[in-house]
Amino acid sequence: MAEWVVVKQLQVDILKASVAEKSDIYVDVVVHESIDSTNSWSLQQCKLGKTLPFACFAEEQTAGRGRRGKQWIMSAHANIAMSITWPFALSYQQLHLLPLSIAIAIAETLEILSLKHVQIKWPNDVFVQGKKIAGVLIETQPIKGSQIISKRNEERFMAVVIGVGLNYDASELKLNESQVMPDLADFCGELRSQMIEVMPDRTSVASALLSNIINMCQNFQQDSKQYLEKFRTQYDYCKEKNVEIILDNKEIVSGVAHGINDNAELLVWVDGKERVFNSAEVSVKTGHKS
């Protein structure tokens, strides 16, 4: 018989201890009972001069945000909403690889926690068995050098707010009349389907995510190219599939995805020609490639 743990409140002392154990830098961690958005709170804290890096979680988000202005819907006390605010040097030229790298850090965390069939839909949505389980929203805020705990304060930095939403347990998801039930995967449901005997509690999953993303941030400058190759060889959900690309001007382009270039831009065959996309919404279509 599988052993299922009761979903509990996130334990801030355990989150802090996990970071302290695996990181050589102090990261303040806050858990909010209810706020509008972890990203919005983090951006505001940057403006107020809060020392970086720091992280926050919310048991409930009243106005959670996803990419391209979409609403992120999650039940209170049942899923994971978090933001990590990290200082990145403005001089570093490979920040375009950051969204993909974060998605891989999430995917690797889920695999460590026994989840199988994890992939990434470009640019940074994490999928399991063809359904979305986690999303990433990255925003930036100018900062002063005095806000950074670093030996490199002579460099110019910006604050990068990394918002992560993970479906831990979607069984209690409630929608109002104007909302449509999304086609989602959730951590508990997927482990149940895989007959996993022990279910990691929500704090354990949150701690693993927090520690691994912080580790990725610390090592991003030297490891970013490795994340690029990992995506290509292990995680590319779109590759060789029919896709629809919805551009910022609402134009829809159909073709066959065939990977990414060194700038993490999506490559798509459209009417026999290769097109490159660096900002778009991607929908994967069923059926064989063209």
Backbone as JSON, one array per atom type, in Angstrom:
{
  "sequence": "MAEWVVVKQLQVDILKASVAEKSDIYVDVVVHESIDSTNSWSLQQCKLGKTLPFACFAEEQTAGRGRRGKQWIMSAHANIAMSITWPFALSYQQLHLLPLSIAIAIAETLEILSLKHVQIKWPNDVFVQGKKIAGVLIETQPIKGSQIISKRNEERFMAVVIGVGLNYDASELKLNESQVMPDLADFCGELRSQMIEVMPDRTSVASALLSNIINMCQNFQQDSKQYLEKFRTQYDYCKEKNVEIILDNKEIVSGVAHGINDNAELLVWVDGKERVFNSAEVSVKTGHKS",
  "N": [[0.85, -1.19, 0.0], [0.6, 2.17, -0.9], [2.18, 4.96, 0.69], [0.81, 7.87, 1.65], [1.42, 11.21, 2.38], [0.03, 13.79, 4.48], [-0.83, 16.95, 3.16], [0.92, 19.72, 4.29], [1.48, 22.92, 5.95], [3.94, 25.03, 4.5], [7.2, 24.81, 5.76], [9.17, 27.17, 7.04], [11.58, 27.09, 8.46], [12.71, 24.68, 7.7], [13.05, 25.1, 4.97], [14.96, 27.18, 5.0], [17.07, 25.86, 6.28], [17.69, 23.92, 4.4], [18.75, 25.44, 2.29], [20.97, 26.59, 3.59], [22.48, 24.33, 4.06], [23.3, 23.48, 1.53], [24.37, 25.61, 0.19], [26.81, 28.23, -0.1], [26.21, 30.8, 0.48], [24.29, 33.33, 2.09], [20.79, 33.25, 2.05], [17.87, 34.9, 2.39], [14.72, 33.67, 3.39], [11.27, 33.75, 3.0], [7.95, 32.97, 3.95], [4.77, 33.57, 2.89], [1.41, 33.84, 3.98], [-0.74, 34.73, 2.4], [-0.54, 36.49, -0.57], [-0.57, 38.81, -3.37], [1.11, 38.09, -5.55], [4.09, 36.24, -5.8], [6.19, 37.11, -7.41], [5.52, 39.83, -7.83], [5.67, 40.82, -5.21], [8.4, 40.38, -4.74], [9.64, 42.04, -6.65], [8.83, 44.52, -5.67], [10.15, 44.52, -3.21], [12.78, 44.67, -4.09], [12.81, 47.28, -5.08], [12.57, 48.61, -2.7], [15.0, 48.23, -1.6], [15.88, 45.78, -0.49], [18.25, 43.36, 0.61], [20.03, 41.27, -1.62], [20.85, 37.81, -2.38], [17.35, 36.72, -2.21], [14.43, 34.81, -1.22], [11.0, 33.96, -1.7], [7.91, 32.43, -0.69], [4.48, 31.57, -1.26], [1.55, 30.64, 0.36], [-0.9, 31.09, -0.67], [-1.83, 32.68, -3.67], [-3.31, 35.58, -4.81], [-3.35, 36.84, -7.2], [-1.8, 35.46, -9.14], [0.72, 35.24, -11.67], [1.5, 34.24, -14.99], [3.59, 33.51, -17.88], [3.47, 35.91, -20.59], [1.32, 37.41, -19.71], [-0.63, 35.7, -18.71], [-2.93, 34.23, -16.36], [-1.97, 32.55, -13.39], [-3.26, 29.79, -12.0], [-3.89, 28.36, -8.88], [-4.53, 26.17, -6.14], [-4.92, 27.15, -2.72], [-2.49, 26.31, -0.23], [-1.86, 23.89, -1.35], [-0.2, 23.68, -3.51], [2.89, 24.85, -5.06], [4.18, 27.99, -4.95], [6.64, 30.19, -5.76], [9.34, 32.58, -5.59], [12.58, 33.44, -6.54], [15.02, 35.79, -6.02], [17.76, 36.99, -7.62], [21.06, 38.33, -7.99], [22.43, 39.14, -11.05], [25.28, 39.66, -13.11], [25.36, 42.42, -15.23], [27.13, 42.48, -17.31], [27.38, 39.92, -18.2], [26.95, 37.78, -20.95], [25.23, 35.71, -21.56], [22.65, 35.54, -20.55], [20.37, 35.03, -21.91], [20.12, 32.34, -21.92], [19.13, 31.71, -19.49], [16.25, 31.27, -18.81], [15.77, 28.69, -19.91], [17.67, 27.22, -18.51], [16.75, 27.38, -15.88], [14.34, 25.96, -16.12], [15.38, 23.43, -16.64], [16.7, 22.93, -14.22], [14.45, 22.66, -12.6], [13.23, 20.42, -13.81], [15.22, 18.46, -13.37], [15.15, 18.36, -10.6], [12.59, 17.28, -10.14], [12.98, 14.75, -11.26], [14.92, 13.72, -9.53], [13.3, 13.41, -7.36], [11.9, 11.19, -8.04], [10.08, 11.35, -10.17], [9.04, 10.53, -13.45], [9.45, 10.71, -17.08], [9.79, 13.46, -17.68], [9.8, 16.51, -19.39], [10.61, 19.5, -21.34], [8.81, 22.15, -22.59], [9.55, 24.44, -24.98], [9.64, 27.94, -24.2], [10.25, 27.45, -21.47], [8.46, 25.81, -20.04], [7.62, 23.15, -17.92], [6.93, 19.81, -18.48], [5.06, 16.77, -17.94], [4.41, 13.64, -19.12], [3.19, 14.82, -21.34], [1.68, 16.9, -20.27], [1.41, 20.06, -18.62], [3.33, 20.74, -15.75], [4.8, 22.58, -14.37], [5.68, 26.07, -14.4], [7.53, 28.99, -15.47], [8.31, 32.35, -14.71], [10.11, 35.11, -15.55], [11.39, 38.15, -14.42], [12.85, 41.45, -14.29], [14.74, 43.86, -12.35], [16.26, 46.97, -11.77], [19.1, 47.45, -9.61], [21.06, 48.53, -6.75], [24.58, 48.38, -5.99], [24.98, 48.1, -3.26], [22.96, 46.47, -2.36], [23.71, 43.88, -2.6], [25.01, 40.82, -1.45], [28.09, 40.15, -1.93], [31.39, 39.58, -3.24], [31.97, 40.91, -5.44], [31.23, 43.53, -5.91], [32.07, 45.54, -7.51], [31.18, 45.15, -10.02], [28.47, 45.77, -12.33], [25.15, 45.08, -11.62], [21.96, 43.4, -12.08], [18.74, 42.77, -10.68], [17.27, 39.66, -10.92], [14.21, 38.27, -11.0], [12.97, 35.22, -10.38], [10.27, 33.5, -10.97], [8.45, 30.67, -9.97], [6.02, 28.26, -10.52], [4.61, 25.35, -9.33], [2.66, 22.51, -9.79], [1.7, 20.79, -7.17], [-0.35, 19.31, -5.82], [-3.16, 18.96, -7.47], [-5.69, 18.12, -7.01], [-7.62, 19.4, -5.52], [-8.24, 21.67, -6.89], [-10.1, 24.53, -7.54], [-12.33, 26.29, -9.58], [-13.7, 29.4, -10.76], [-16.79, 30.45, -12.38], [-16.01, 31.65, -14.75], [-13.65, 30.53, -15.49], [-11.66, 28.0, -17.11], [-11.06, 24.56, -16.78], [-7.73, 23.73, -16.72], [-5.48, 21.65, -18.67], [-3.63, 19.86, -16.86], [-0.69, 18.44, -15.29], [0.09, 17.01, -12.1], [2.26, 16.79, -9.26], [1.72, 14.92, -7.13], [-0.33, 13.36, -8.28], [0.98, 12.25, -10.52], [3.01, 10.71, -9.31], [1.43, 8.89, -7.96], [0.33, 7.52, -10.13], [2.58, 6.24, -11.01], [2.99, 4.43, -9.08], [4.57, 4.98, -6.82], [5.98, 4.43, -3.65], [6.42, 6.1, -1.41], [5.46, 9.36, -0.66], [6.94, 12.45, -1.17], [6.67, 15.22, 1.04], [5.15, 18.53, 0.76], [6.83, 20.59, 1.64], [9.33, 19.35, 1.46], [9.58, 19.0, -1.31], [9.49, 21.69, -2.11], [11.82, 22.61, -0.82], [13.82, 21.17, -2.16], [13.51, 22.17, -4.76], [14.11, 24.91, -4.32], [16.8, 24.8, -3.39], [18.12, 23.61, -5.58], [17.66, 25.42, -7.68], [18.92, 27.69, -6.69], [21.54, 26.69, -6.64], [21.9, 26.39, -9.4], [21.8, 29.09, -10.16], [24.11, 30.06, -8.89], [26.1, 28.76, -10.31], [25.68, 29.39, -12.91], [27.06, 30.98, -14.82], [29.35, 29.52, -15.6], [28.22, 27.1, -16.33], [26.15, 27.32, -18.17], [26.17, 26.6, -20.9], [26.18, 23.86, -20.72], [23.62, 23.34, -19.82], [22.21, 24.02, -22.09], [22.93, 21.94, -23.85], [21.91, 19.78, -22.43], [19.18, 20.25, -22.63], [18.82, 19.87, -25.39], [19.52, 17.16, -25.73], [18.04, 15.68, -23.87], [15.57, 16.81, -22.97], [13.85, 18.14, -24.78], [10.7, 18.81, -25.63], [9.25, 19.64, -27.85], [10.61, 18.93, -30.17], [10.72, 17.74, -33.49], [7.99, 17.71, -33.75], [4.7, 18.69, -34.85], [3.94, 22.07, -34.66], [2.27, 25.07, -33.54], [2.97, 28.44, -33.76], [2.42, 31.25, -31.93], [2.7, 34.53, -32.44], [3.85, 37.73, -31.07], [2.29, 39.68, -32.28], [-0.02, 38.36, -32.7], [-0.1, 36.81, -34.96], [-0.26, 33.59, -36.45], [1.83, 30.87, -36.93], [2.52, 27.86, -38.56], [4.36, 24.82, -38.34], [7.18, 22.52, -38.25], [8.93, 21.74, -35.41], [12.43, 21.76, -34.83], [14.41, 21.78, -32.83], [16.76, 23.92, -31.01], [18.81, 26.88, -31.37], [22.17, 28.11, -30.57], [21.56, 30.32, -29.1], [19.37, 29.69, -27.7], [17.04, 29.96, -29.16], [14.02, 29.08, -30.84], [13.86, 26.73, -33.45], [12.15, 26.27, -36.44], [10.73, 24.46, -39.08], [9.11, 25.9, -41.7], [7.0, 25.74, -44.31], [9.04, 24.55, -45.84], [11.26, 26.1, -45.24], [13.66, 27.25, -42.85], [12.75, 28.87, -39.89], [13.39, 31.22, -37.27], [12.66, 31.72, -33.89], [12.44, 33.88, -31.16], [10.74, 34.81, -29.26], [7.69, 33.79, -28.41], [4.51, 32.11, -28.25], [4.02, 28.66, -27.93], [2.3, 25.96, -29.31], [1.8, 22.55, -29.23], [0.87, 20.24, -31.65], [-1.22, 17.38, -32.2], [-0.57, 14.31, -33.97], [1.34, 13.31, -36.92], [4.59, 14.53, -37.91], [5.08, 17.03, -40.44]],
  "CA": [[0.0, 0.0, 0.0], [1.39, 3.39, -0.97], [2.08, 5.82, 1.86], [0.6, 9.25, 1.21], [1.5, 12.13, 3.51], [-0.94, 14.88, 4.46], [-0.23, 18.22, 2.75], [1.04, 20.61, 5.44], [2.01, 24.25, 5.72], [5.36, 25.1, 4.21], [7.97, 25.05, 6.98], [10.22, 28.09, 6.66], [12.85, 26.7, 9.05], [13.26, 23.6, 6.88], [13.49, 25.73, 3.72], [16.2, 27.9, 5.28], [18.11, 24.89, 6.59], [18.08, 23.26, 3.15], [19.62, 26.37, 1.57], [22.21, 26.72, 4.35], [23.24, 23.08, 3.94], [23.79, 23.23, 0.18], [24.86, 26.83, -0.43], [27.8, 28.97, 0.69], [25.77, 32.19, 0.54], [23.05, 33.48, 2.86], [19.6, 33.6, 1.29], [16.71, 35.08, 3.25], [13.56, 32.94, 2.88], [10.03, 34.19, 3.63], [6.73, 32.29, 3.52], [3.57, 34.4, 3.09], [0.14, 33.11, 4.01], [-1.48, 35.13, 1.2], [-0.15, 37.73, -1.24], [-1.07, 38.82, -4.74], [2.02, 37.35, -6.43], [5.46, 36.2, -5.27], [7.03, 37.97, -8.25], [5.2, 41.22, -7.56], [6.24, 41.14, -3.9], [9.86, 40.41, -4.86], [10.0, 43.26, -7.37], [8.64, 45.63, -4.75], [11.23, 44.47, -2.23], [13.97, 45.18, -4.76], [12.69, 48.73, -5.12], [12.74, 49.1, -1.34], [16.4, 48.07, -1.21], [16.16, 44.53, 0.22], [19.51, 42.73, 0.23], [19.94, 40.08, -2.47], [19.62, 37.19, -2.91], [16.31, 36.32, -1.26], [13.4, 33.96, -1.82], [9.71, 33.97, -0.99], [6.87, 31.47, -1.06], [3.13, 31.98, -0.86], [0.56, 29.56, 0.49], [-1.99, 31.47, -1.57], [-1.65, 33.84, -4.52], [-4.61, 36.08, -5.26], [-3.21, 37.35, -8.57], [-0.62, 34.82, -9.69], [0.93, 35.57, -13.07], [2.35, 33.39, -15.8], [4.18, 34.19, -19.03], [2.62, 36.57, -21.58], [0.14, 37.98, -19.07], [-1.63, 34.7, -18.34], [-3.14, 34.02, -14.94], [-1.53, 31.25, -12.88], [-4.3, 29.36, -11.07], [-3.46, 27.28, -8.0], [-5.25, 26.1, -4.88], [-4.14, 27.53, -1.54], [-1.96, 25.27, 0.65], [-1.8, 22.6, -2.04], [0.79, 23.7, -4.58], [4.09, 25.59, -4.7], [4.41, 29.25, -5.65], [7.87, 30.72, -5.18], [10.18, 33.47, -6.41], [13.96, 33.62, -6.09], [15.58, 37.01, -6.6], [19.19, 36.76, -7.67], [21.8, 39.35, -8.74], [23.26, 38.69, -12.18], [26.1, 40.72, -13.66], [24.86, 42.92, -16.51], [28.13, 42.25, -18.34], [27.36, 38.54, -18.68], [26.28, 37.81, -22.24], [24.43, 34.52, -21.87], [21.43, 35.5, -19.76], [19.29, 34.49, -22.74], [20.02, 30.91, -21.62], [18.64, 31.54, -18.12], [14.95, 30.61, -18.68], [15.92, 27.27, -20.19], [18.46, 26.63, -17.43], [15.86, 27.25, -14.73], [13.43, 24.85, -16.41], [16.13, 22.18, -16.48], [16.88, 22.74, -12.79], [13.17, 22.15, -12.1], [13.07, 19.07, -14.33], [16.14, 17.57, -12.68], [14.63, 18.2, -9.24], [11.47, 16.33, -10.19], [13.53, 13.42, -11.51], [15.54, 13.28, -8.27], [12.18, 13.03, -6.48], [11.33, 9.94, -8.6], [9.14, 11.55, -11.26], [9.56, 10.09, -14.74], [8.87, 11.28, -18.31], [9.82, 14.91, -17.56], [10.33, 17.22, -20.55], [10.46, 20.95, -21.3], [8.27, 22.77, -23.8], [10.2, 25.73, -25.17], [11.01, 28.14, -23.72], [10.57, 27.03, -20.1], [7.38, 25.1, -19.36], [8.0, 21.78, -17.59], [5.83, 18.9, -18.8], [5.15, 15.36, -17.6], [3.43, 12.88, -19.9], [2.49, 15.71, -22.26], [0.88, 17.91, -19.57], [2.23, 21.03, -17.89], [3.39, 20.58, -14.3], [5.44, 23.76, -13.77], [5.97, 27.18, -15.3], [8.53, 29.96, -15.0], [8.14, 33.74, -15.14], [11.31, 35.87, -15.19], [11.29, 39.6, -14.51], [14.08, 42.09, -13.82], [14.62, 45.13, -11.65], [17.57, 47.58, -11.49], [19.47, 47.46, -8.2], [22.31, 49.17, -6.37], [25.58, 47.43, -5.52], [24.87, 47.91, -1.81], [21.94, 45.48, -2.07], [24.2, 42.56, -2.94], [26.02, 40.16, -0.65], [29.0, 39.65, -2.96], [32.73, 40.13, -3.27], [32.17, 41.49, -6.77], [30.37, 44.71, -5.98], [32.55, 46.49, -8.51], [30.45, 44.89, -11.25], [27.1, 46.26, -12.4], [24.23, 43.95, -11.52], [20.51, 43.62, -12.08], [18.01, 41.74, -9.95], [16.44, 38.79, -11.76], [13.19, 37.6, -10.19], [12.65, 33.93, -11.01], [9.03, 32.97, -10.42], [8.18, 29.26, -10.31], [4.78, 27.66, -10.03], [4.6, 23.89, -9.49], [1.44, 21.81, -9.36], [2.01, 19.69, -6.25], [-1.56, 18.51, -5.71], [-4.23, 19.69, -8.15], [-6.97, 17.44, -6.82], [-8.58, 20.31, -4.89], [-8.3, 22.91, -7.67], [-11.45, 25.03, -7.71], [-12.38, 27.39, -10.54], [-14.98, 30.11, -10.8], [-17.57, 30.17, -13.59], [-15.36, 32.2, -15.94], [-12.38, 29.84, -15.72], [-11.73, 26.69, -17.74], [-10.11, 23.63, -16.17], [-6.57, 23.51, -17.59], [-5.01, 20.28, -18.81], [-2.41, 19.92, -16.07], [-0.16, 17.33, -14.5], [0.5, 17.43, -10.76], [3.29, 15.93, -8.69], [1.13, 13.8, -6.4], [-1.05, 12.49, -9.2], [1.92, 11.5, -11.36], [3.66, 9.69, -8.5], [0.44, 7.83, -7.73], [0.21, 6.72, -11.35], [3.8, 5.46, -11.13], [2.99, 3.51, -7.94], [5.66, 5.3, -5.9], [5.55, 4.0, -2.32], [6.48, 7.18, -0.43], [5.23, 10.66, -1.28], [7.61, 13.58, -0.52], [5.71, 16.27, 1.38], [5.28, 19.74, -0.04], [8.02, 21.31, 2.07], [10.5, 18.65, 0.91], [9.66, 19.34, -2.74], [9.86, 23.11, -2.19], [13.22, 22.74, -0.41], [14.66, 20.65, -3.24], [13.44, 23.15, -5.85], [14.82, 26.11, -3.92], [18.23, 24.53, -3.33], [18.66, 23.33, -6.91], [17.64, 26.64, -8.49], [20.01, 28.52, -6.17], [22.78, 26.11, -7.15], [21.98, 26.75, -10.81], [22.15, 30.51, -10.24], [25.5, 30.23, -8.49], [27.01, 28.17, -11.29], [25.14, 29.62, -14.25], [28.02, 31.55, -15.77], [30.23, 28.48, -16.17], [27.5, 25.87, -16.71], [24.97, 27.59, -19.0], [26.24, 25.83, -22.14], [25.81, 22.48, -20.41], [22.16, 23.28, -19.79], [21.78, 24.04, -23.48], [23.08, 20.6, -24.4], [20.98, 18.88, -21.75], [17.87, 20.44, -23.25], [18.82, 19.26, -26.72], [19.66, 15.7, -25.72], [17.19, 14.98, -22.91], [14.32, 17.4, -22.49], [13.12, 18.93, -25.79], [9.38, 18.25, -25.85], [8.69, 20.04, -29.14], [11.42, 18.52, -31.31], [10.14, 16.87, -34.5], [6.54, 17.7, -33.64], [3.96, 19.8, -35.45], [3.69, 23.14, -33.69], [1.75, 26.37, -33.93], [3.66, 29.53, -33.1], [1.6, 32.46, -31.82], [3.63, 35.63, -32.27], [3.37, 38.85, -30.25], [1.26, 40.41, -33.03], [-1.13, 37.4, -32.82], [0.05, 35.98, -36.15], [-0.06, 32.17, -36.16], [2.69, 30.2, -37.89], [2.56, 26.42, -38.36], [5.53, 24.15, -38.9], [7.73, 21.4, -37.5], [10.05, 22.16, -34.58], [13.6, 20.87, -34.92], [15.45, 22.09, -31.86], [17.09, 25.31, -30.71], [20.18, 27.26, -31.71], [23.01, 28.39, -29.41], [20.96, 31.42, -28.35], [18.13, 29.13, -27.14], [15.9, 30.34, -29.99], [13.35, 27.92, -31.41], [14.01, 26.53, -34.89], [10.94, 25.64, -36.97], [10.58, 24.38, -40.54], [7.84, 26.46, -42.15], [6.93, 25.73, -45.78], [10.34, 24.16, -46.41], [12.33, 27.02, -44.85], [13.88, 27.37, -41.42], [12.5, 30.16, -39.24], [13.93, 31.3, -35.92], [11.77, 32.46, -33.0], [13.01, 34.12, -29.83], [9.66, 35.17, -28.34], [6.43, 33.33, -28.98], [3.8, 31.05, -27.54], [4.09, 27.46, -28.75], [1.31, 24.92, -29.08], [2.15, 21.3, -29.91], [-0.3, 19.6, -32.24], [-1.17, 15.93, -32.31], [-0.39, 13.83, -35.33], [2.71, 13.14, -37.38], [5.22, 15.73, -38.44], [4.87, 17.24, -41.87]],
  "C": [[0.88, 1.24, 0.0], [1.14, 4.24, 0.26], [1.98, 7.26, 1.41], [0.6, 10.17, 2.43], [0.45, 13.23, 3.36], [-0.21, 16.17, 4.06], [-0.24, 19.17, 3.94], [1.48, 21.99, 5.0], [3.49, 24.15, 5.36], [6.11, 25.51, 5.46], [9.2, 25.89, 6.65], [11.57, 27.69, 7.25], [13.51, 25.59, 8.25], [13.78, 24.16, 5.55], [14.83, 26.44, 3.92], [17.34, 26.93, 5.54], [18.61, 24.19, 5.33], [19.04, 24.13, 2.35], [20.98, 26.46, 2.27], [23.11, 25.49, 4.18], [23.94, 22.96, 2.59], [24.41, 24.46, -0.48], [25.85, 27.53, 0.49], [27.46, 30.45, 0.77], [24.46, 32.26, 1.31], [21.92, 33.93, 1.95], [18.43, 33.71, 2.27], [15.51, 34.39, 2.59], [12.34, 33.36, 3.7], [8.88, 33.36, 3.08], [5.54, 33.17, 3.89], [2.33, 33.51, 3.12], [-0.66, 33.44, 2.75], [-0.95, 36.45, 0.69], [-0.67, 37.68, -2.67], [-0.21, 37.94, -5.64], [3.41, 37.38, -5.82], [6.39, 37.07, -6.1], [6.79, 39.45, -7.96], [5.8, 41.66, -6.23], [7.76, 41.28, -4.0], [10.33, 41.66, -5.59], [9.88, 44.48, -6.48], [9.75, 45.68, -3.7], [12.55, 44.96, -2.82], [13.97, 46.71, -4.78], [12.94, 49.35, -3.75], [14.15, 48.89, -0.81], [16.73, 46.81, -0.45], [17.44, 43.89, -0.32], [19.26, 41.45, -0.57], [21.08, 39.12, -2.13], [18.61, 36.92, -1.79], [15.27, 35.49, -2.0], [12.11, 34.11, -1.02], [8.79, 32.92, -1.58], [5.53, 32.04, -0.64], [2.23, 30.75, -0.77], [-0.62, 29.81, -0.44], [-1.57, 32.7, -2.37], [-3.02, 34.3, -5.02], [-4.56, 36.6, -6.7], [-1.92, 36.78, -9.19], [-0.51, 35.05, -11.19], [1.82, 34.54, -13.74], [2.95, 34.2, -16.94], [3.09, 34.8, -19.9], [1.29, 37.01, -20.99], [-0.92, 36.98, -18.64], [-1.74, 34.6, -16.82], [-2.66, 32.63, -14.55], [-2.5, 30.85, -11.77], [-3.77, 28.22, -10.21], [-4.27, 27.33, -6.71], [-4.34, 26.5, -3.73], [-3.72, 26.28, -0.76], [-1.81, 23.91, -0.04], [-0.74, 22.55, -3.14], [1.98, 24.56, -4.15], [4.19, 26.82, -5.59], [5.61, 29.92, -4.99], [8.55, 31.68, -6.15], [11.55, 33.56, -5.74], [14.51, 34.85, -6.79], [17.09, 36.96, -6.47], [19.89, 37.88, -8.45], [22.67, 38.73, -9.83], [24.02, 39.88, -12.75], [25.57, 41.13, -15.03], [25.83, 42.63, -17.65], [28.06, 40.85, -18.92], [26.44, 38.41, -19.89], [25.35, 36.63, -22.52], [23.17, 34.4, -21.01], [20.23, 35.01, -20.58], [19.11, 32.98, -22.52], [19.4, 30.65, -20.24], [17.27, 30.86, -18.04], [15.03, 29.1, -18.9], [16.66, 26.56, -19.05], [17.61, 26.42, -16.18], [14.9, 26.08, -14.93], [14.13, 23.51, -16.23], [16.39, 21.9, -15.0], [15.61, 22.18, -12.15], [12.99, 20.69, -12.53], [13.97, 18.08, -13.6], [15.71, 17.34, -11.23], [13.51, 17.17, -9.21], [11.96, 14.91, -10.43], [14.21, 12.86, -10.26], [14.47, 12.79, -7.29], [11.33, 11.91, -7.07], [10.32, 10.13, -9.71], [9.8, 11.18, -12.58], [8.87, 10.85, -15.88], [8.77, 12.81, -18.24], [10.46, 15.53, -18.79], [10.08, 18.72, -20.4], [9.92, 21.43, -22.64], [8.84, 24.18, -23.9], [9.21, 26.87, -24.94], [11.29, 27.62, -22.33], [9.41, 26.42, -19.34], [7.8, 23.66, -19.13], [6.77, 20.88, -17.74], [6.13, 17.5, -18.26], [4.04, 14.64, -18.35], [2.57, 13.8, -20.77], [1.62, 16.76, -21.61], [1.79, 18.8, -18.73], [2.15, 20.79, -16.39], [4.0, 21.8, -13.63], [5.69, 24.81, -14.83], [6.92, 28.16, -14.64], [8.18, 31.34, -15.55], [9.34, 34.53, -14.63], [11.07, 37.35, -15.43], [12.55, 40.22, -13.91], [13.8, 43.44, -13.18], [16.02, 45.71, -11.43], [17.84, 47.61, -9.99], [20.76, 48.25, -8.01], [23.28, 48.11, -5.85], [25.48, 47.13, -4.04], [23.83, 46.89, -1.41], [22.45, 44.06, -2.17], [25.21, 42.06, -1.92], [26.98, 39.49, -1.62], [30.36, 40.29, -2.81], [32.99, 40.85, -4.59], [31.32, 42.74, -6.95], [30.86, 45.75, -6.98], [31.85, 46.29, -9.85], [29.06, 45.52, -11.17], [26.16, 45.05, -12.47], [22.8, 44.4, -11.8], [19.89, 42.48, -11.28], [17.14, 40.97, -10.94], [15.5, 38.02, -10.84], [12.72, 36.37, -10.96], [11.42, 33.36, -10.33], [8.78, 31.55, -10.9], [6.85, 28.84, -9.71], [4.79, 26.18, -10.34], [3.3, 23.32, -8.97], [1.84, 20.63, -8.48], [0.81, 18.75, -6.13], [-2.72, 19.31, -6.28], [-5.6, 19.1, -7.9], [-8.04, 18.35, -6.22], [-8.73, 21.63, -5.66], [-9.75, 23.3, -7.92], [-11.43, 26.26, -8.62], [-13.72, 28.11, -10.42], [-15.62, 29.89, -12.18], [-16.88, 30.66, -14.87], [-14.07, 31.48, -16.31], [-12.62, 28.45, -16.3], [-10.68, 25.79, -17.1], [-8.94, 23.37, -17.12], [-6.17, 22.04, -17.61], [-3.63, 20.2, -18.15], [-1.99, 18.56, -15.53], [0.11, 17.87, -13.1], [1.38, 16.35, -10.14], [2.7, 14.71, -8.01], [0.44, 12.81, -7.34], [-0.13, 11.65, -10.06], [2.64, 10.42, -10.56], [2.7, 8.55, -8.18], [0.34, 6.91, -8.94], [1.43, 5.84, -11.57], [3.98, 4.49, -9.96], [4.19, 3.72, -7.03], [5.17, 5.07, -4.47], [5.51, 5.13, -1.3], [6.37, 8.52, -1.14], [6.0, 11.75, -0.53], [6.59, 14.66, -0.19], [6.06, 17.56, 0.65], [6.51, 20.55, 0.36], [9.29, 20.67, 1.52], [10.68, 18.98, -0.57], [10.08, 20.79, -2.91], [11.33, 23.32, -1.83], [14.16, 22.28, -1.52], [14.68, 21.62, -4.42], [14.28, 24.38, -5.53], [16.33, 25.89, -3.96], [18.82, 24.34, -4.73], [18.67, 24.57, -7.81], [18.73, 27.61, -8.0], [21.36, 28.0, -6.66], [22.98, 26.44, -8.62], [22.4, 28.21, -10.97], [23.62, 30.75, -9.91], [26.48, 29.78, -9.56], [26.64, 28.48, -12.73], [26.19, 30.08, -15.24], [28.91, 30.49, -16.4], [29.48, 27.27, -16.72], [26.39, 26.09, -17.73], [24.99, 26.78, -20.3], [25.88, 24.36, -21.91], [24.3, 22.32, -20.35], [21.58, 23.27, -21.2], [21.84, 22.64, -24.09], [22.14, 19.6, -23.73], [19.58, 19.02, -22.34], [17.79, 19.72, -24.58], [18.78, 17.74, -26.66], [18.64, 14.98, -24.85], [15.77, 15.51, -22.78], [13.44, 18.07, -23.54], [11.8, 18.26, -26.15], [8.85, 18.52, -27.26], [9.39, 19.4, -30.35], [10.72, 17.47, -32.17], [8.63, 16.72, -34.38], [5.93, 18.88, -34.39], [3.65, 20.83, -34.38], [2.99, 24.32, -34.35], [2.46, 27.43, -33.1], [2.76, 30.75, -33.12], [2.54, 33.62, -31.49], [3.01, 36.76, -31.45], [2.27, 39.65, -30.94], [0.04, 39.54, -33.34], [-1.11, 36.59, -34.12], [0.33, 34.55, -35.73], [0.73, 31.53, -37.29], [2.74, 28.72, -37.57], [3.79, 25.81, -39.01], [5.94, 22.97, -38.05], [8.96, 21.88, -36.73], [11.22, 21.2, -34.77], [14.76, 21.35, -34.05], [15.63, 23.57, -31.64], [18.52, 25.6, -31.16], [20.95, 27.61, -30.43], [22.51, 29.56, -28.58], [19.64, 31.01, -27.7], [16.9, 29.62, -27.88], [15.34, 29.1, -30.67], [13.52, 27.89, -32.93], [12.81, 25.74, -35.41], [11.0, 25.63, -38.49], [9.19, 24.85, -40.91], [7.87, 26.54, -43.68], [8.31, 25.49, -46.4], [11.49, 25.08, -46.06], [12.44, 27.08, -43.33], [13.58, 28.78, -40.93], [12.97, 30.09, -37.79], [13.02, 32.19, -35.08], [12.43, 32.64, -31.64], [11.97, 34.55, -28.81], [8.34, 34.79, -28.98], [5.79, 32.33, -28.02], [3.7, 29.83, -28.46], [2.99, 26.48, -28.32], [1.7, 23.69, -29.89], [0.89, 20.6, -30.39], [-0.11, 18.1, -32.32], [-1.02, 15.53, -33.76], [1.07, 13.77, -35.71], [3.27, 14.46, -37.9], [5.01, 15.8, -39.93], [6.1, 16.84, -42.67]]
}
